């Protein structure tokens, strides 16, 4: 069996029709949900792109793999999805984005050449690259945000888009009076992108995925990773005006959130993107564009599904749909994806398993707490490999897919290192203290901030909109203490003993005795006689002891 692991960037869990959005129809996401299982409580390990993705790709929490912010390198030697799957006999390919930064210093220290097979995989997060495009070809006075080669820009130039950077000038900009109207400006979000729809990022990457499916020899896992619906919020016709301001849901925010707000939360409510999304006219333009981007993603997912079906490959291909994090879109007075409210840290996760053993769960939902790190062990399970539980910190989701009883986790964890941000500076935090942790037990969600701050606490059973921070008062200390107990238990986990499994350790027990290492024995009766045989019996005496 093959695995098609599809990730969208910044796709909210609730902006799908199968998740209940009243205006946004996503028949192809819904199609996969009807074919498989939709997990309704899936949480990422960090609400920032790079850190979240490194957890998806390693099956480990961000404090375990260490790449906790965009641009933080994933250290050489960290086991990845590709390493685990190849050990199980399955190849692992990349088509699209990873947001991974290579540990060039570590590679140089170990003499790993980037043009060797091992070096290339280390430099590309363990994947064999079909095509990599991280999709942010922004250009400023000091150069490009991403200094790597842009396959998408090269493609656009072959299609006749005449610009030094057609990603910025065409794919992510509209036109106003013959001049470029950049997608970076929210005021331009209602304009159509100045590009043919078939040449846009989502269409292009889908075509690359179809080419791969037609030529690949299995078993394989292909990570098809889209940049959209991530900003810039601008989409080509006809998707730019499918949705109107009247389709924009009211923001989930309440003035009570601003009263005695947690200092970290308060700092984020005051940043530039939050301030922009606090304007209703901004949301009236941006949210329809965001919905248009999702609608385009859904249509091209349909292209891919139809191709798999026509070619007969749907019958032996697992399909996974998810996102690296969500988008506040003005909820909770915020933009972007910082902090741990549901629009940011909760993601869609839909899995289709074509095997007959999954027939009983088709078209169902699963409400169990699951995490992004569960996907790598799931894939290893599907590939027929042995899950390296001393390395992988998630658990296989196959029992949920097959309707089998399985132990569910008591809580989900997410982490956020915001040490590089203006908010950390504003709060006067040292880099080592600018860290946040979320622990969520399915009802109560707590955020802990290093640096001597109080926590935040929400009861999602009685306050599903997460507007009443119960930690402002003193009536929920028992719940806070209980969640801190979970956080402490998680903090004591065994996360760095990655070179020896529990089975290895069991085999090592008593091994020194069998090698003749017998310290601290009084007379030998403390051990099996076999252990001391070599030290008993006559010995030829070929010297005369001194007397």
Buried (B, 14 or more C-beta within 10 A) or exposed (E): BBBBBBBBBBBBBBBBBBBEBEBBBBEBBBBBBBBBBBBBBBBBBBBBBBBBBBBBBBBBBBBBBBBBBBEBBBEBEBBBBBBBBBBBEBBBBBBBBBBBBBBBEBBEEEEBEBEEEEBBBBBBBBBBBBBBBBBBBBBEEEEBEBEEEBBBBEBBBEEEBEBEBBBBBBBBBBBEEEEBBBBBBBEBBBBBBBBBBEBBBBBBBBBBBBEBBEEBEBBBBBBBBBBBBBBBBBBBBEBBBBBEEEBBBEBBBBEEBEEEBBBBBBBBBBBEBBEBBBEEEBBBBBBBBBBBBBBBBBBBBBBBBEBBEEEEBBEEBBBBBBBBBBBBBBBBBBBBBBBBBBBBBBBBBBBBBBBEEBEEBBEBBBEBBBBBBBBBBBBBBBBEBEBBBBBBBBBBBBBBBBBEEEEBBEBBBBBBBBBBBEBBEBBEBEEEBBBBBBBBBBEBBBBBBBBEBBBBBBBBEEEEBBBBBBBBEEEBEEBBEBBBEBBEEBEEEEBEEBEEBEEEEEEEEEEEBEEEEBEEEEEEEEEEEEBBEEEEEEEEEEEEEEE
